[in-house]
Structures are given as C-alpha cells and as structure tokens.
Amino acid sequence: MEVKLKIYRNKIELSNGSKIVSESSKEAFSTQRLLVANFDAAWNCLVTAEKKLSIKGLFKRKPKVVVEPKELIEGGISQVEDRIFRELSMALNPKSVEIRA
C-alpha cells in the first residue's frame, strides 16, 4: 500500500489511493521560513489524520510513504527538512519513505 503525505502550511493531507483526509493543525506548525517548525504540532496533526484514514491495523501491511512538501520549497529542501519529513512520517510506521520535492 502506498500512502501520500502532502504537507502544506499548517495543514496535512493523507491519501491511500481511495480516500483523502485533510487535517488542519490546532496550533501553527509552520513559519514564514520553515514548513515544519513545530514538530510536535505537526506530529499531532498527522496522527489525527492517520486515525481518520485508519492505515495501521493488526493484519495490515506497513505502507510505503511518499512525502510531498507543497509549499516553501523554492530552492529545494535542506538536509534538516529532509530529516524532519522522514521523522514525521515515522508516525505511520512505514516500510519505506520517499520524499518528492
């Protein structure tokens, strides 16, 4: 199973091919320079979206996660942002993570 994680300013969108879930954060996790500046707020937003999509389960396979940052990527993403996106996707217990910027 492939799960797409699209990250916008203070909003996360998850899709598993058949269903799309969009979740806005209660507190801001983006700043004018970084797409994910507050990791805990982004993590909570992602976990809430994951519960609505129900990706994890006892007999479900681990998903391949494709992370697509949609804003603030004009010059590409830095190593720090790459690490943030990979750590953030660990909330989904992935088999593998791919970042498409």
C-alpha atoms as a printed R data frame, in Angstrom:
    type eleno elety resid chain resno      x      y      z
1   ATOM     1    CA   MET     A     1  0.000  0.000  0.000
2   ATOM     2    CA   GLU     A     2  1.245  3.491 -0.824
3   ATOM     3    CA   VAL     A     3  0.276  6.451  1.327
4   ATOM     4    CA   LYS     A     4  0.800 10.014  0.111
5   ATOM     5    CA   LEU     A     5  1.549 12.632  2.736
6   ATOM     6    CA   LYS     A     6  1.148 16.167  1.383
7   ATOM     7    CA   ILE     A     7  2.339 18.932  3.678
8   ATOM     8    CA   TYR     A     8  1.027 22.495  3.366
9   ATOM     9    CA   ARG     A     9  1.296 25.447  5.744
10  ATOM    10    CA   ASN     A    10 -0.373 24.273  8.959
11  ATOM    11    CA   LYS     A    11 -2.253 21.540  7.081
12  ATOM    12    CA   ILE     A    12 -1.594 17.877  6.300
13  ATOM    13    CA   GLU     A    13 -3.322 15.795  3.651
14  ATOM    14    CA   LEU     A    14 -3.132 11.994  3.683
15  ATOM    15    CA   SER     A    15 -4.379  9.682  0.948
16  ATOM    16    CA   ASN     A    16 -4.239  5.946  0.435
17  ATOM    17    CA   GLY     A    17 -5.432  5.929 -3.179
18  ATOM    18    CA   SER     A    18 -9.125  5.555 -2.432
19  ATOM    19    CA   LYS     A    19 -9.678  8.061  0.381
20  ATOM    20    CA   ILE     A    20 -8.232 11.515  1.118
21  ATOM    21    CA   VAL     A    21 -8.158 13.018  4.607
22  ATOM    22    CA   SER     A    22 -7.231 16.653  5.206
23  ATOM    23    CA   GLU     A    23 -6.382 17.850  8.709
24  ATOM    24    CA   SER     A    24 -5.583 21.394  9.831
25  ATOM    25    CA   SER     A    25 -3.492 21.894 12.919
26  ATOM    26    CA   LYS     A    26 -4.982 23.430 16.055
27  ATOM    27    CA   GLU     A    27 -1.725 25.308 16.606
28  ATOM    28    CA   ALA     A    28  0.566 26.585 13.872
29  ATOM    29    CA   PHE     A    29  3.449 24.307 12.933
30  ATOM    30    CA   SER     A    30  4.727 26.428 10.021
31  ATOM    31    CA   THR     A    31  6.621 29.717  9.989
32  ATOM    32    CA   GLN     A    32  7.435 32.016  7.095
33  ATOM    33    CA   ARG     A    33 10.758 30.178  6.599
34  ATOM    34    CA   LEU     A    34 10.022 26.559  7.531
35  ATOM    35    CA   LEU     A    35  7.164 24.315  6.514
36  ATOM    36    CA   VAL     A    36  7.530 22.330  9.761
37  ATOM    37    CA   ALA     A    37  8.928 24.488 12.548
38  ATOM    38    CA   ASN     A    38  6.918 22.995 15.440
39  ATOM    39    CA   PHE     A    39  7.434 19.234 15.190
40  ATOM    40    CA   ASP     A    40  5.024 18.267 17.991
41  ATOM    41    CA   ALA     A    41  2.116 20.187 16.468
42  ATOM    42    CA   ALA     A    42  2.781 18.619 13.052
43  ATOM    43    CA   TRP     A    43  3.045 15.146 14.640
44  ATOM    44    CA   ASN     A    44 -0.300 15.574 16.428
45  ATOM    45    CA   CYS     A    45 -1.926 16.765 13.206
46  ATOM    46    CA   LEU     A    46 -0.554 13.736 11.319
47  ATOM    47    CA   VAL     A    47 -1.662 11.270 13.995
48  ATOM    48    CA   THR     A    48 -5.183 12.741 13.931
49  ATOM    49    CA   ALA     A    49 -5.332 12.409 10.139
50  ATOM    50    CA   GLU     A    50 -3.982  8.844 10.320
51  ATOM    51    CA   LYS     A    51 -6.714  7.815 12.750
52  ATOM    52    CA   LYS     A    52 -9.356  9.094 10.316
53  ATOM    53    CA   LEU     A    53 -7.752  7.173  7.428
54  ATOM    54    CA   SER     A    54 -7.066  4.027  9.530
55  ATOM    55    CA   ILE     A    55 -3.800  2.996  7.882
56  ATOM    56    CA   LYS     A    56 -2.428  0.898 10.722
57  ATOM    57    CA   GLY     A    57 -4.020 -2.301 11.891
58  ATOM    58    CA   LEU     A    58 -3.262 -5.780 13.179
59  ATOM    59    CA   PHE     A    59 -3.247 -7.521  9.793
60  ATOM    60    CA   LYS     A    60 -2.414 -4.561  7.556
61  ATOM    61    CA   ARG     A    61  0.928 -4.264  5.789
62  ATOM    62    CA   LYS     A    62  3.296 -1.411  6.515
63  ATOM    63    CA   PRO     A    63  2.747  1.324  3.929
64  ATOM    64    CA   LYS     A    64  5.250  2.955  1.623
65  ATOM    65    CA   VAL     A    65  5.030  6.660  2.459
66  ATOM    66    CA   VAL     A    66  5.551  9.306 -0.221
67  ATOM    67    CA   VAL     A    67  6.086 12.763  1.315
68  ATOM    68    CA   GLU     A    68  5.267 15.736 -0.905
69  ATOM    69    CA   PRO     A    69  6.007 19.153  0.609
70  ATOM    70    CA   LYS     A    70  3.795 21.587 -1.307
71  ATOM    71    CA   GLU     A    71  4.976 24.994 -0.081
72  ATOM    72    CA   LEU     A    72  8.239 26.762  0.821
73  ATOM    73    CA   ILE     A    73 10.408 24.551 -1.420
74  ATOM    74    CA   GLU     A    74 11.594 27.104 -3.991
75  ATOM    75    CA   GLY     A    75 15.303 26.261 -3.634
76  ATOM    76    CA   GLY     A    76 14.774 22.587 -2.804
77  ATOM    77    CA   ILE     A    77 14.725 21.124  0.677
78  ATOM    78    CA   SER     A    78 17.637 21.178  3.094
79  ATOM    79    CA   GLN     A    79 19.050 18.190  4.971
80  ATOM    80    CA   VAL     A    80 17.252 19.374  8.088
81  ATOM    81    CA   GLU     A    81 13.891 19.490  6.303
82  ATOM    82    CA   ASP     A    82 14.568 16.057  4.781
83  ATOM    83    CA   ARG     A    83 15.166 14.683  8.279
84  ATOM    84    CA   ILE     A    84 12.049 16.399  9.641
85  ATOM    85    CA   PHE     A    85  9.871 14.878  6.907
86  ATOM    86    CA   ARG     A    86 11.363 11.406  7.453
87  ATOM    87    CA   GLU     A    87 10.889 11.613 11.236
88  ATOM    88    CA   LEU     A    88  7.352 12.924 10.790
89  ATOM    89    CA   SER     A    89  6.427 10.008  8.530
90  ATOM    90    CA   MET     A    90  7.504  7.569 11.280
91  ATOM    91    CA   ALA     A    91  4.094  8.206 12.851
92  ATOM    92    CA   LEU     A    92  2.694  5.990 10.073
93  ATOM    93    CA   ASN     A    93  5.090  3.088 10.816
94  ATOM    94    CA   PRO     A    94  6.272  2.921  7.189
95  ATOM    95    CA   LYS     A    95  8.085  0.197  5.304
96  ATOM    96    CA   SER     A    96  9.910  2.906  3.346
97  ATOM    97    CA   VAL     A    97  9.841  6.696  2.923
98  ATOM    98    CA   GLU     A    98 10.298  8.649 -0.309
99  ATOM    99    CA   ILE     A    99 10.456 12.431 -0.445
100 ATOM   100    CA   ARG     A   100  9.368 14.148 -3.651
101 ATOM   101    CA   ALA     A   101 10.178 17.834 -3.623
